[in-house]
Amino acid sequence: MTPTQWDFPVELCCRPMAFVTLTGLDLIYNAVHRAVWDAFCANRRADRVPISFKVLPGDHEYPKCRTKRTSYEWYIPKGILKTGWMNKHLNLVPALVVVFYELDWDETQWKEKQSECATRVEIVRHSLQGRNTKVAVVLIQKKTPLPPGEDVIASERAAALCNACDLSGKSLFVLPHTDHLVGYIIRLENAFYEHAQTYYYTEIRRVKSHKEFLNKTTHQLLFVRHQFKIAFFSELKQDTQNALKNYRTAYNLVHELRAHETNMLEIKTMAGFINYKICRLCFQHNTPLDAIAQFRKHIDLCKKKIGSAELAFEHAAWMSKQFQAFGDLFDEAIKLGLTAIQTQNPGFYYQQAAHYAQERKQLANMLCNHDSSVTHPIPDPLETQSGVLDFYGQRSWRQGILSFDLSDPEKEKLGILALQLKERSVLHSELIITLLSNAVAQFKKYKCPRMKSHLMVQMGEEYYYAKDYTKALKLLDYVMCEYRSEGWWTLLTSILTTALKCSYLMAQLKDYITYSLELLGRASTLKEDQKSRIEKNLIKVLMNESPDPEPDCDASAVKTSQKLWADRVSLAGSNIFTIEVQDFVPFVQCKAKFLAPSFHVDVPVQFDIYLKADCPHPVRFSKLCVSFNNQEYNQHCVVEEAYQKSDILEQSSQGTMCLVPGKTRKFTFIFVAKTEDVGKKIEITSVDLILGSETGRCVILNWRGGGGDAASSQEALQAARSFKRRPKLPDNEVHWDSLTIQASTMIISRVPNISVQLRHEPPALTNEMYCLIVTVQSHEKTIAKDVKLTAGLKPGQDANLTQKTHVTLHGTEMCDDSYPALLPDIPVGDLQPGEKLEKEVYIRCGTVGTRMFLVYVSYLINAVVEEKEIICKCHRDETVTIETVFPFDVAVKYVSTKFEHLDRVFADIPFLLMTDILSASPWPLSIVNSQLQLSASMISVDQLESYVENDR
């Protein structure tokens, strides 16, 4: 039995094709013969007939044919199928032997050549004694032959040659060596294929003829053997439907055999071979459901046929191979066009194959656990004289013995011992990893992420058992991210435990610290005593000592790792480890919170850092520091505490930086914002918590932003949905779940202590120099310096309004288009406390409509914040809406309040220009109306009233 005994033979897995041998070709020294051979075998397309060609010498010795049996009366078979039978008919015994001979019809030495050709044919026939193999002759000629019937000499000589060689006319062919050689070769192939089919048909009939001599009492094995042979010959004949039918019959016959511990392996082996053939043909016929049904039936029939309990690992190995082979067939069918689905793809079969490979490993560890003093038996019961078994599935120390009673129990024990010792040398982890890798590839292809993750964990564990810790960590790290994001804490804990062992055995400091931090955290499902052990080991590492070994590690690997840890302790290297905790769940939680979403620049910025430890024992940290987007604030937000290395695990809660498990500790920070940050956002970019001493070995836990970790968002969501009433806590404590992260705040300008008033007399008329009076009064306690005024049209309005609005400080001037719509930063000097000033702003609007005008007053003032003097820039703005109208509209509105019949009055006035519409304030008007003739005459209000009275 070889180490690859569970692999299917190559001849079983290949596609059977008719075997044809070619003789008489000199491929080395004859270019014509070489060209003929290349045409046969090079670049064979799928549309050419399925034939396997092989060039052999004319006197090649073919396998001898055994004497034909005339009776099976006293014959008892020694096994089901010989190990060399399939290979013999695929590669050794041809269906057709073709003799190539160079001979033209006009050859001058015809008789001699004819005789030589006949001799070659006779030699071939002699080497094929007793076989039904067909023989054909191909004449290689230099000239293209004439059409049949036109060359009389060729017809006569062809008949004479057939007679001399004892051939039928259908077995003699002519191959002209011309430019169309490939075309002639293809025609030859088709003819060869017909001869081969005839041969295999004859073989099928020959095997079938044996059935009448068999009986089911003593020849059960022969029924299976003959049925398999018929099916195999049908495949060679390319009659796949009949092949499938006969394989199914053979499969049923296998399971009718009497099964015993002694022949169980042979029955399972043949059942596996035949099942493989059935499934392959079902996929080939595009009936995948039939293939799946057959495979399930096969597994159901065989999974309980374990055989010898001492060799139970063999059954697991056989089961694993069945699933793997079906997975390969399924995958091959998909590549040829079959469509698979998410719930039915090759990945499930590779996964099950890996499961049985793992079971095989467990059984081997249990059954093959012999003392080192036990040696392999001599002579080796697994060796045979020929080096291979005679029949598939038999034991090498009792080949051909079909009795259920063991004639030599001692020999049986030695054989079982040899198999057990051989199983110990099998690299089980490599087999499992290969199968899991195939399954992962399939689940990735069919978008099954959870199945992929599950199998990647198994792969990582197998790499761990195979002592390839680097690959194990790589796979486990990948899966951890997904399990964290989905909250599979029990699974995550199991993976972290394996990862911690890997990092310990490789003495990887940073990885060891990272996994320890997470196994101590709230996501870990470890018991308290396990967490305590891990915490003490972590402190040992921080104190530059070697940690205690992790439990259940390989003893030899532990010894190696202890040397590595000793080297880590003695070598002076980088002893500061920064660990980004945002992507995992450490044993310390952090939340940063500004007390307000915004702060005035003259008010101290205040925020709190909340820390909570989840480890079993109180732990003392050495430093807490906060970083901002403006690094100048960093120096103001640091808490530091010195202590002895041995005090990291603090038994009391004393000390600023000591965290007690389950208790929330608050650190408050205050700083003064810079005036240049007014209008900007201050963000906490990171929070660093340092465990250990920076002079020794220390770990920097780094939270990006205002804290939080991989579990925070999920926990916050659960807390928001929870209706559970929280217990009341003392005044100095808070509920951790009620805290929210507020990692940024806005710095806004100081509240101005001035008043701005705007006065004007509406409405404004088009093209009028309209006056807006601005009154500014200071209510500050100190001088308001560098007061500036910005006045004009408020930005962001219609562009047409901007073009037709002009502003000036001088009312005596008429504005033109060169004047701006907004006057910025008009200096007005300083303002003493309580001082008031007025400023007149004149506005000219060229079009009617509503406009928004802005008056913006800014100034500087000194302020003291936290005993620090700063210069604050303050501002206040006021807006006013001014409506601009035509003067005629004003007149109509005025008159309508005093007179009736307004429509008739204005219809009788031929033209009208007026000033002094209001007695107190004269208004120059330009009235535009399509119904009136306008002139430069003037009419007062008194005249208008008199006109209306006379009209009445």
ABEGO torsion letter per residue (X at the ends): XBAAAABBBAAAABBBBBBBBBBGBBAAABAAAAAAAAAAABGBBAABBBBBBBBBBAABBBBBBBBBBABAAABBBABABBAAAAAAAAAABBABBBBBBBBBAABABAAAAAAAAAAAAAAAAAAABGBABBBBBBBBBABBBBBBGABAAAAAAAAAAAAAAGBBAAABBBBBBBAAAAAAAAAAAAAAAAAAAAAAAAAAAAAAAAAAABBAAAAAAAAAAAAAAAAAAAAAAGBAAAAAAAAAAAAAAAAABBBBAAAAAAAAAAAAAAAAAAAAAAAAAGBAAAAAAAAAAAAAAAAABAEBAAAAAAAAAAAAAAAAAAAAAAAAAAAAGBBBBAABBAAAAAAAAAAAAAAAAAAAAAAABBBAABBBBOBBAABBAAGBBABBGBBAABBGBABABBABAAAAAAAAAAAAAAAAABBAAAAAAAAAAAAAAAAAAAGBAAAAAAAAAAAAAAAAAAGBAAAAAAAAAAAAAAAAAAGBAAAAAAAAAAAAAAAAAAGBAAAAAAAAAAAABAABABBAAAAAAAAAAAAAAAAGBBBBBBBGBBAAAAAAAAAAAAAAAABBBBABBBBBAAABBBABBBBBBBABABBBAABBBBBBBBBBBABABBBBBABBBBBBABAAAAAABBBBBBBBAAAABBABABEAABBBBGBBBBBBBBBBBBAAABGBBBBBABBBBBBEBAABBBBBBBBBEAEEBAAAAAAAAAAAABABBBBBBBAABBBAAABBBBABBBBBBBBBBBBBBBBBBOBBBBGBBBBBBBBBBBABABBBBGBBBBBEBBBGBBAAAAAABBBBABAABBBBAABBABBBGBBAEBBBBGBBBBBBBBBBBABBEBBBBBBBBBBBBBBBBGGBBBBBBBBBBBBBBBBBBBAAAAAAAAAAAABBGAAAAAAABABBBBBGABAABBBBBBBBBAABBBBABBBBAAAAAAAAAAAX
